[in-house]
Amino acid sequence: AGEDCGEGRSKPCPDPYLRALALLGASAERSVAGVAAGMPVVAIASESRESKVVPAGASMIARDYRDAKLWAALDADAVA
């Protein structure tokens, strides 16, 4: 989350991910991203960031965690 980035830094800083890697004893170089792993990836992004996350392979873009489109997709997956 943004508060995990430290003072004077804001999202999308990598600190929370780097901390998780350290806790797991994993390295960033050997970690596989969701897209590379063939997993569906949801990007939480504003319209201004869409042009960056679509080419990166996001399966879906939601405006925030309350986005009805996101919850509908999660509900559809649970039923399938």
DSSP file (Angstrom, degrees, kcal/mol; ACC not computed):
  #  RESIDUE AA STRUCTURE BP1 BP2  ACC     N-H-->O    O-->H-N    N-H-->O    O-->H-N    TCO  KAPPA ALPHA  PHI   PSI    X-CA   Y-CA   Z-CA
    1    1 A A    >         0   0    0      0, 0.0     3,-2.0     0, 0.0     4,-0.2   0.000 360.0 360.0 360.0 162.6    0.0    0.0    0.0
    2    2 A G  G >   +     0   0    0      1,-0.3     3,-1.7     2,-0.2     4,-0.2   0.834 360.0  59.6 -54.8 -36.9    1.1    3.6   -0.4
    3    3 A E  G >  S+     0   0    0      1,-0.3     3,-0.7     2,-0.1    -1,-0.3   0.672  95.5  65.2 -69.1 -14.3    1.9    4.0    3.2
    4    4 A D  G <  S+     0   0    0     -3,-2.0    -1,-0.3     1,-0.2    -2,-0.2   0.470  83.7  78.0 -83.0  -1.6    4.4    1.2    2.9
    5    5 A C  G <  S-     0   0    0     -3,-1.7    -1,-0.2    -4,-0.2    -2,-0.1   0.591  98.6-120.8 -86.6 -10.3    6.6    3.3    0.5
    6    6 A G    X   -     0   0    0     -3,-0.7     3,-1.7    -4,-0.2    -1,-0.2  -0.037  45.8 -38.6  90.8 162.9    8.1    5.4    3.2
    7    7 A E  T 3  S+     0   0    0      1,-0.3     3,-0.1    -3,-0.1    -4,-0.0  -0.330 127.3  13.1 -63.9 135.5    8.2    9.2    3.8
    8    8 A G  T 3  S+     0   0    0      1,-0.2     2,-0.3    -2,-0.1    -1,-0.3   0.473 109.7  96.4  80.3   1.4    8.4   11.3    0.6
    9    9 A R    <   -     0   0    0     -3,-1.7     2,-0.3    -7,-0.1    -1,-0.2  -0.907  50.3-174.3-122.2 151.7    7.7    8.3   -1.7
   10   10 A S    >   -     0   0    0     -2,-0.3     3,-0.7    -5,-0.1    -7,-0.1  -0.902  32.1 -37.6-138.6 169.0    4.4    7.3   -3.2
   11   11 A K  T 3  S+     0   0    0      1,-0.3    -9,-0.0    -2,-0.3    -1,-0.0  -0.331 109.8  46.7 -58.1 143.8    3.0    4.5   -5.2
   12   12 A P  T 3  S+     0   0    0      0, 0.0    -1,-0.3     0, 0.0   -10,-0.0  -0.587  79.7 133.4 -99.6  54.5    4.0    2.9   -7.5
   13   13 A C    <   -     0   0    0     -3,-0.7     4,-0.2     1,-0.1    -9,-0.1  -0.332  56.1-134.7 -61.8 147.9    7.2    2.4   -5.5
   14   14 A P  S >> S+     0   0    0      0, 0.0     4,-2.6     0, 0.0     3,-0.6   0.449  74.6 107.9 -85.4   0.8    8.4   -1.2   -5.4
   15   15 A D  H 3> S+     0   0    0      1,-0.3     4,-2.8     2,-0.2     5,-0.2   0.857  75.5  50.5 -52.0 -47.2    9.1   -1.3   -1.6
   16   16 A P  H 3> S+     0   0    0      0, 0.0     4,-2.0     0, 0.0    -1,-0.3   0.900 114.7  45.4 -60.3 -37.3    6.1   -3.5   -0.6
   17   17 A Y  H <> S+     0   0    0     -3,-0.6     4,-2.4    -4,-0.2    -2,-0.2   0.908 113.0  49.4 -70.1 -41.9    7.1   -6.0   -3.3
   18   18 A L  H  X S+     0   0    0     -4,-2.6     4,-2.3     2,-0.2    -1,-0.2   0.885 110.7  51.0 -65.0 -37.6   10.8   -5.9   -2.4
   19   19 A R  H  X S+     0   0    0     -4,-2.8     4,-2.6    -5,-0.3    -1,-0.2   0.919 109.7  49.9 -64.5 -43.6    9.9   -6.4    1.3
   20   20 A A  H  X S+     0   0    0     -4,-2.0     4,-1.9    -5,-0.2    -2,-0.2   0.908 110.3  50.7 -62.0 -41.5    7.7   -9.4    0.5
   21   21 A L  H  X>S+     0   0    0     -4,-2.4     5,-2.8     1,-0.2     4,-0.8   0.921 110.6  49.3 -60.8 -43.6   10.6  -10.9   -1.6
   22   22 A A  H ><5S+     0   0    0     -4,-2.3     3,-0.8     1,-0.2    -2,-0.2   0.918 110.4  49.8 -63.0 -43.3   13.0  -10.4    1.3
   23   23 A L  H 3<5S+     0   0    0     -4,-2.6    -1,-0.2     1,-0.2    -2,-0.2   0.831 114.4  45.6 -64.4 -31.4   10.6  -12.0    3.7
   24   24 A L  H 3<5S-     0   0    0     -4,-1.9    -1,-0.2    -5,-0.2    -2,-0.2   0.540 110.8-121.7 -86.8  -7.7   10.2  -15.0    1.4
   25   25 A G  T <<5 +     0   0    0     -4,-0.8     2,-0.2    -3,-0.8    -3,-0.2   0.807  68.4 134.9  69.9  28.9   13.9  -15.2    0.7
   26   26 A A      < -     0   0    0     -5,-2.8     2,-0.4    -6,-0.2    -1,-0.3  -0.690  50.7-129.4-107.7 161.2   13.3  -14.7   -3.0
   27   27 A S    >>  -     0   0    0     -2,-0.2     4,-0.7     1,-0.1     3,-0.6  -0.861  13.2-131.6-111.0 147.9   15.1  -12.5   -5.5
   28   28 A A  G >4 S+     0   0    0     -2,-0.4     3,-0.7     1,-0.2    -1,-0.1   0.862 107.5  58.8 -61.6 -36.2   13.5  -10.0   -7.9
   29   29 A E  G 34 S+     0   0    0      1,-0.2    -1,-0.2    -3,-0.0    -3,-0.0   0.804 111.7  39.6 -64.8 -29.2   15.6  -11.4  -10.7
   30   30 A R  G <4 S+     0   0    0     -3,-0.6     2,-0.3     2,-0.1    -1,-0.2   0.427  93.0 104.1-102.2  -0.1   14.2  -14.9  -10.2
   31   31 A S    <<  -     0   0    0     -3,-0.7     2,-0.5    -4,-0.7   -10,-0.0  -0.636  64.0-139.1 -85.3 140.3   10.6  -13.9   -9.5
   32   32 A V        -     0   0    0     -2,-0.3    -2,-0.1     5,-0.0     2,-0.0  -0.858  15.0-131.2-102.2 127.9    8.0  -14.4  -12.2
   33   33 A A     >  -     0   0    0     -2,-0.5     4,-1.9     1,-0.1     6,-0.2  -0.338  25.7-109.5 -71.5 157.7    5.4  -11.7  -12.8
   34   34 A G  T  4>S+     0   0    0      1,-0.2     5,-2.9     2,-0.2     4,-0.3   0.885 118.8  50.8 -55.8 -42.4    1.8  -12.7  -13.0
   35   35 A V  T >45S+     0   0    0      1,-0.2     3,-1.5     2,-0.2    -1,-0.2   0.937 111.1  47.5 -62.8 -46.3    1.6  -11.9  -16.7
   36   36 A A  T 345S+     0   0    0      1,-0.3    -1,-0.2     2,-0.1    -2,-0.2   0.794 109.3  55.4 -65.6 -27.1    4.7  -13.9  -17.5
   37   37 A A  T 3<5S-     0   0    0     -4,-1.9    -1,-0.3     2,-0.1    -2,-0.2   0.480 117.6-113.9 -83.4  -2.3    3.2  -16.8  -15.4
   38   38 A G  T < 5S+     0   0    0     -3,-1.5    -3,-0.2    -4,-0.3    -2,-0.1   0.700  70.3 139.7  78.7  18.9    0.1  -16.7  -17.6
   39   39 A M      < -     0   0    0     -5,-2.9    -1,-0.3    -6,-0.2     2,-0.2  -0.688  62.1-101.3 -95.0 148.7   -2.1  -15.6  -14.7
   40   40 A P        -     0   0    0      0, 0.0     2,-0.5     0, 0.0    18,-0.1  -0.494  40.3-159.7 -65.6 135.6   -4.8  -13.0  -15.2
   41   41 A V        -     0   0    0     16,-0.3    18,-2.4    -2,-0.2    19,-1.4  -0.978   7.2-156.4-123.7 126.6   -3.6   -9.6  -13.9
   42   42 A V  E     -a   60   0A   0     -2,-0.5     2,-0.5    17,-0.2    19,-0.2  -0.893  10.0-152.3-102.3 126.0   -5.9   -6.8  -12.8
   43   43 A A  E     -a   61   0A   0     17,-2.9    19,-2.9    -2,-0.5     2,-0.9  -0.847   5.6-151.4 -97.3 130.3   -4.4   -3.3  -13.0
   44   44 A I  E     +a   62   0A   0     -2,-0.5     2,-0.3    17,-0.2    19,-0.2  -0.878  45.5 146.0 -96.8 103.4   -5.8   -0.7  -10.6
   45   45 A A        -     0   0    0     17,-2.1     2,-0.1    -2,-0.9    -2,-0.0  -0.978  49.3-121.0-146.0 150.4   -5.1    2.3  -12.7
   46   46 A S    >>  -     0   0    0     -2,-0.3     3,-1.5     1,-0.1     4,-0.9  -0.382  45.1 -98.9 -79.9 167.8   -6.4    5.8  -13.6
   47   47 A E  H >> S+     0   0    0      1,-0.3     3,-0.7     2,-0.2     4,-0.5   0.857 123.9  60.4 -57.0 -34.9   -7.2    6.6  -17.2
   48   48 A S  H 34 S+     0   0    0      1,-0.2    -1,-0.3     2,-0.1     3,-0.1   0.730 107.2  45.1 -67.7 -20.5   -3.8    8.3  -17.5
   49   49 A R  H X> S+     0   0    0     -3,-1.5     3,-2.0     1,-0.1     4,-1.7   0.565  87.0  90.8 -97.5 -11.1   -2.0    5.1  -16.7
   50   50 A E  H <X S+     0   0    0     -4,-0.9     4,-2.2    -3,-0.7    -2,-0.1   0.871  79.6  60.6 -53.4 -41.0   -4.1    2.8  -19.0
   51   51 A S  H 3< S+     0   0    0     -4,-0.5    -1,-0.3     1,-0.2    -2,-0.1   0.691 110.0  43.3 -64.1 -16.3   -1.7    3.3  -21.9
   52   52 A K  H <> S+     0   0    0     -3,-2.0     4,-0.7     2,-0.1    -1,-0.2   0.810 114.2  45.4 -95.9 -36.3    1.1    1.8  -19.8
   53   53 A V  H  <>S+     0   0    0     -4,-1.7     5,-2.1     2,-0.2     4,-0.5   0.801 104.9  60.2 -82.6 -27.5   -0.7   -1.2  -18.2
   54   54 A V  T ><5S+     0   0    0     -4,-2.2     3,-1.6    -5,-0.2    -1,-0.2   0.963 107.4  44.3 -64.7 -50.7   -2.4   -2.5  -21.3
   55   55 A P  T 345S+     0   0    0      0, 0.0    -1,-0.2     0, 0.0    -2,-0.2   0.786 106.3  63.3 -63.8 -23.3    0.9   -3.1  -23.2
   56   56 A A  T 3<5S-     0   0    0     -4,-0.7    -2,-0.2     1,-0.0    -3,-0.1   0.623 124.7-101.6 -75.8 -11.3    2.3   -4.7  -20.1
   57   57 A G  T < 5 +     0   0    0     -3,-1.6   -16,-0.3    -4,-0.5    -3,-0.2   0.627  56.0 170.4 106.2  15.8   -0.4   -7.4  -20.4
   58   58 A A      < -     0   0    0     -5,-2.1    -1,-0.2     1,-0.2   -16,-0.2  -0.379  25.4-152.7 -60.1 133.6   -3.1   -6.4  -17.8
   59   59 A S  S    S+     0   0    0    -18,-2.4     2,-0.3     1,-0.3   -17,-0.2   0.776  77.7   4.4 -75.3 -27.8   -6.1   -8.7  -18.4
   60   60 A M  E     -a   42   0A   0    -19,-1.4   -17,-2.9     2,-0.0     2,-0.5  -0.991  64.1-140.8-156.9 149.7   -8.4   -6.0  -17.0
   61   61 A I  E     -a   43   0A   0     -2,-0.3     2,-0.4   -19,-0.2   -17,-0.2  -0.980  18.0-176.0-119.9 127.9   -8.2   -2.4  -15.7
   62   62 A A  E     -a   44   0A   0    -19,-2.9   -17,-2.1    -2,-0.5     3,-0.1  -0.919  26.9-138.5-117.7 147.6  -10.3   -1.3  -12.7
   63   63 A R  S    S-     0   0    0     -2,-0.4     2,-0.3     1,-0.2    -1,-0.1   0.852  81.8 -26.3 -73.7 -35.1  -10.4    2.3  -11.5
   64   64 A D  S >  S-     0   0    0    -21,-0.1     3,-1.6    -3,-0.1    -1,-0.2  -0.930  78.9 -78.8-163.1-178.8  -10.2    1.2   -7.8
   65   65 A Y  T 3  S+     0   0    0     -2,-0.3     6,-0.0     1,-0.3   -21,-0.0   0.610 125.2  58.1 -70.9 -10.2  -11.0   -1.7   -5.6
   66   66 A R  T 3  S+     0   0    0      4,-0.1    -1,-0.3     5,-0.0     2,-0.1   0.460  73.5 132.2 -94.2  -2.2  -14.7   -0.7   -5.6
   67   67 A D    X>  -     0   0    0     -3,-1.6     4,-1.8     1,-0.2     3,-0.6  -0.290  54.8-144.4 -56.3 122.4  -15.0   -0.9   -9.4
   68   68 A A  H 3> S+     0   0    0      1,-0.2     4,-2.5     2,-0.2     5,-0.2   0.830  98.7  60.4 -59.2 -33.8  -18.2   -2.9  -10.2
   69   69 A K  H 3> S+     0   0    0      2,-0.2     4,-2.0     1,-0.2    -1,-0.2   0.895 104.4  49.4 -61.9 -40.2  -16.5   -4.4  -13.2
   70   70 A L  H <> S+     0   0    0     -3,-0.6     4,-2.3     2,-0.2    -2,-0.2   0.941 112.7  45.8 -63.3 -48.7  -13.8   -5.9  -11.0
   71   71 A W  H  X S+     0   0    0     -4,-1.8     4,-2.4     1,-0.2    -2,-0.2   0.853 110.7  53.5 -66.9 -34.3  -16.3   -7.4   -8.6
   72   72 A A  H  X S+     0   0    0     -4,-2.5     4,-2.4     2,-0.2    -1,-0.2   0.909 110.2  48.0 -64.9 -40.9  -18.5   -8.7  -11.5
   73   73 A A  H  X S+     0   0    0     -4,-2.0     4,-2.1     2,-0.2    -2,-0.2   0.905 112.3  48.5 -66.4 -41.3  -15.4  -10.5  -12.9
   74   74 A L  H  X S+     0   0    0     -4,-2.3     4,-1.7     1,-0.2    -2,-0.2   0.900 112.4  48.8 -65.1 -40.2  -14.5  -12.0   -9.5
   75   75 A D  H  X S+     0   0    0     -4,-2.4     4,-1.5     2,-0.2    -2,-0.2   0.897 110.1  51.4 -66.2 -40.6  -18.0  -13.2   -9.0
   76   76 A A  H  X S+     0   0    0     -4,-2.4     4,-1.8     1,-0.2    -2,-0.2   0.889 109.7  50.3 -63.6 -39.5  -18.1  -14.7  -12.5
   77   77 A D  H  < S+     0   0    0     -4,-2.1    -1,-0.2     1,-0.2    -2,-0.2   0.859 107.6  53.6 -66.8 -35.0  -14.9  -16.6  -11.8
   78   78 A A  H  < S+     0   0    0     -4,-1.7    -1,-0.2     1,-0.2    -2,-0.2   0.837 111.7  45.2 -68.8 -31.8  -16.2  -17.9   -8.5
   79   79 A V  H  <        0   0    0     -4,-1.5    -1,-0.2     1,-0.2    -2,-0.2   0.818 360.0 360.0 -79.4 -32.3  -19.3  -19.3  -10.3
   80   80 A A     <        0   0    0     -4,-1.8    -1,-0.2    -5,-0.2    -2,-0.2   0.482 360.0 360.0 -67.1 360.0  -17.3  -20.9  -13.2
